[in-house]
Structures are given as structure tokens and as C-alpha cells.
């Protein structure tokens, strides 16, 4: 079977003097610009949102820093605690990678809560307003993962769309002793074929979630329902995608059954369901 090679780009997109622009950072920037445009457009043509453009800017900056701080702290606590305990300064080395969506979500929740207090509005009024732009940024983030050749999927030798990720070669070598029949594949290709799970997540968490949420908001719904729907859909999509994504090498499958991402997504479905139920009551 002929497999698809994944061309891994240099993580650094552009270097000007001492300043380097990374692909992943560019995805964050594009997501921020889209959110700014989309939310500004909505407040301009909505009679229900009495905000100014500066309010939108302030909210987005709060959320942006919430994503960065929450995402980094969440990754350290849930995925790399043992390493961090021996290298305390590593938490500041964001350029070396390591962000958690679930930690970033907590950071955004805190940011929105702070903004709701400042604006004297309910938390869910604000979260319902912001959430329709979130899937766009999530999709770009997964595209950034794919460009960097990271967070690849589990080994899949029998599907025609399986891809070869050169960065997975070292991890493939560790697996080969348990699966000697895969040795010829590795010798021929230099790595083992895997699910392109970054693209699966881009489709589910980005494209599909964007379509669902933005179709849902076309019709008036109770306050909180958009937030609840987002939590449920993301949780289901993330748990589904994790079945195809390679577990973190230092964590593996917890109890040989589930990944950390699946465990962290379960509360999202539970709380999202509760929020939906209460909003419609």
C-alpha cells in the first residue's frame, strides 16, 4: 500500500533579526483577527448587544491571555507535572510547545467572569456571544499541529489515507520490538503510517463545530444554551478524535483504556448537558 508523506515545515515561518514568527503563533494571530472582525460585525448589526468596539477588544485580550496562561498551566498540571517538578522554569518556555485546551478553557472562563463583573452582565450572555468564533481558532490550531508534524495519530497500516510523519520515527522505534512484522515498513519508509489525527480534529473541533454553533445561533435560544451546546459537542468530538490520536508517550493510556484528553472531556459533556437543561427550563 502506498502511504502519504507528511511534509513537515520548519516551525519557524519567518525570521527578521532576533524576532521569529512561528506557524503555530501565526494560527493564534489569525484566530484573534477573525474573532475581532466577527464580534465587531455582530455588535454593529445587533440590537441586543450594547457594547463598543473597545469592549470587544478588551474582552478578546482577556480571553487571549486566559488561553495562554490557562493552556500552559493546564498542560503542566495534567500532562507534564513530573517533568515540571524537576524543571520549575520550564513553565515559561512556551516556545518549546505544550498547551492544553482544557486548561485554556478554564483560563477563558475566568476571563469572561472578570469581564461580566466589569460590565454588570451575566456570564452566559457573554460566553454565548463569544463562543461562535471559538471553533475557527480551534481549527487553525489543529492545522498548526499538522504543519509542525506534531500530535500525530495512532498507527494505521491498513487505511489508504494513512500518513507518514518523520517526527514519529523515534517513537516508532520504541514500538517495533513488540510488533516485528512492522519492521519492513519502517525500514522502507523511515517511519510507520499513522492516522492524520490533527486533520480529524480540525474537521470535528473546527469545521463541524463551527457549522453547528453558527447555525444554532441563527434562531433565538435561551441564554446559556449556546455555551452548553459547545461544551457537549466539543467533548463528544474530542473523545472521538482521541481514539485515533497517539497518546502522550509519558502518559500512555490510563488504565490501558482512555487518554487524559478523554478524561478531561467527560466533565465538559456533563456540565454542558446540565447548562442546556437549566437554560431551557
N, C-alpha and C positions, 0 to 999 in steps of 0.2 A: 504493500500500500504506500502511496506517495503522500507524504505529510507536508504541511505548510510551514515554512520557516518564518519565524517572527523576527523582523528586523529590529534590533534594539538600538535606539538612538542614544546619543550622548545625553545624560540627564541635564547637562547644561546646554540650553538653547542658544544663548548669546553671551559673549563676554566683552565688556567695554571697560578697559583699565582694570581696576580692582573689583568692579561690580559684575556679577554673573547672574543671568536670568535663567532659572531652571524651568523645564517644561511643566513640572507639577505646579510651580509657582504661577506660571502663566495661566494655567487652568483655574487657579483660585482667582486670579485677576479678572479673567473673562467672566467667571461666575458672578463676581462682585459687580462688574459693569452691567451685566444683564439684569441683576436684581435691582440696581439703581434705576435703570431705564424702565423696567416693568412696573415697579412700585410707584415711581413718579408718574407714569402714564395712568395708573389706576386712580391715584388721588386726584389727578387733573380732571378725570371724567366720571368720578363717583360723587354722588351727593351724600353718601353715608360716611365718608372718611374725611373728617375735618382736620387734616394735617397739612403742614407745609413741606416744601422740598427739603428744608433743613431738618425737619423731624425725621424724614426718611433717611437722610444722610447719617444722622445721629444714631438711629436705630440700627442701620446696617453696619456702622463702625463698631457698635457694641457687640453685635452678633458675630462680626468677623473676628474680633479679639476673643470672644467667647469660644468660637470654633478652634482657634489656635491654642489657647490655654487649656480648654477642656479636652480637646483632642489629644494633646501631648500628655497631660496628666493622666487621662484615662488609659492611654497606651502603656504608660509606665506602670500604673497600678494593676492593670488587668493582664498585660502581656509580657512585661519585662521587669517585674518587681525584683527578682533575684539579681539581675544584672545591675539595676539601678542602685540597689542597696550597697554594692561594692564600688559604684562609679557615680557618686552623687551629682557631679557636674554634667553628666551625660544628658540630663533632662533638658538642658539649654541647647544642646546640639541638634536643633530641629533639621538642619540641612542633611543630617545623616539618615533621615527618614524615621517613621514611627508615629502615626496618628491613628486615633481610634474614633470611629464615627459616633459610637455611643457616648464617649467622653465629650466629644464636640457637641452632641445633642444636649447634654447636661449644661455645658457652658452657654449654649444659646438660650436654654430655658431660664437660666439665671439672668442673662442679659435682657430678655424680654420682660421678666418680672421687675427688674430695675426700671425699665422704660415705662412699664404700666403704672408704677408708683409715681413716676415723674409726670406722666400725662393724665393721671387720675382716670384711667380706663381699665377695663377688665383684662386679665391676662389673655383669655381666649379670643377676645376681639382682636388683639394684636397678633397672636400666633396664627389665627385663621387668615389674617391679611398677609403675613409673611410666607407662609408655607407653600403657596403655589409656585414660588420661584426656586424653592429648595431643590427639587429633582433635577433642574437644569444644572446646578452646580455639582450635584452628586454624579450625574452622568459624565461631566467633564473630568471630575476627579478620577473616575474609573478609566477614562480614556488616557489620562496621565499615567496611571498604573500600567496600562498596556504599552504605551510608548516607552516607558522606562524598563519594560520587560520584568516587572515585579508582580508579586501576588498571583502567580500563575496557578493553574488548576491541577487537579489530580491526574495521574497517568491514565491515558486512554489510547490504547493501541488499535482499537477496532472501529473508530469513527473516522470518516473521511475528512472532517474539518479539524481534526486534532492538529496542534501546532507545536513546533519545536522552539523552546526558549533557551538560548545559550546560557543564560544566568542560572538555569536549574541544573547544570551539569554536575556541580559538586554534590548537590542533594541526591541526584540520580545515582551517583557512585555509591552512596551510602545504602541505597535500596537494592542495588544489584545482587549482593550476596544472598538475599532472600528470594530473588527471582532470577536465577541463572539463565532462564530462557530469554530474558530481555537483553542479554549481553550482546548478541549480534546487532540488535537495533542500536544500542548505544555506540558500538564500535563504528557503525556505518554513518550515523547522523551526528554523533558527538553529544547528544542529549536524548532523552526519551520524550515521545509525543504526549502532550497533555491537553486537557480541556482549556480553551481560552476563557477562563472564568471571569477575567476582567471585562470581556465583552458581554458575557452573560449578565453581569452585574450592571454594566452600562445600560443594557436593554431593559432590565427589570427595574432597577432603582432609579434610572434616569428617564428613559423614553416612556416606558409603560406607566410609571408613577406620575410623570408629568401629564400624560394624557388623561389618566383617571382623575387626578385632582383638578385639573383645569376644566374638564368637562363638568365635574361635580359643582364647581362654584358658579357655573352659568345660571343656575336656578337658586333662588334664596333658600338657605338652610339655617337651622338653629345655630346660635353661637356655640362654638366648641366642636361642631360636627366635622369641620374640615381638619382640625387638629387630630381628632380621634381617628378619622379615616386614614390620615397619613401614617399614624403610628401602627395601625393594623396592617396596612398594605406594605409598608416598609419592612415590618417584622416578618411577614409571610415571605416576601421576596428575598430578604436576606437569608432566612433559614433555608429557603430553596436553593439559592446560589451556593451556600456553604457546602452542600452535598457534592459540589463539583470543584470546589476550591481546595487547594492543598493546605492542610492545617499548618499553623506555625510550627517550625521544626523543634523549637524548645518546649512547646506545649503538647503538640500532637492531639490526638483525640482524647477527650476527657472521659474516663471510664470506658475507653475503646468504643465510644458511641457517638458523641457530639463534640462540636468545636466550641471554643469560647464565644465566637460570634453568634452561634445559635443560642447559647445560654443567655447572652446579653439581649438577644432579640425577643425572647419569650415575654419578659415584662412589658415590652412595648405593645405586644398584641393584647395582653391583659388590660393594661391601663387604657389603651385605645378603645377597646370594647366597652369599658366602663364609662369613658368620656362620651362615646356615641350614645350609649343607653341613657345617661343622665341628660345629655343635650336635647334628645328628642322627648324626654319626659317633661 
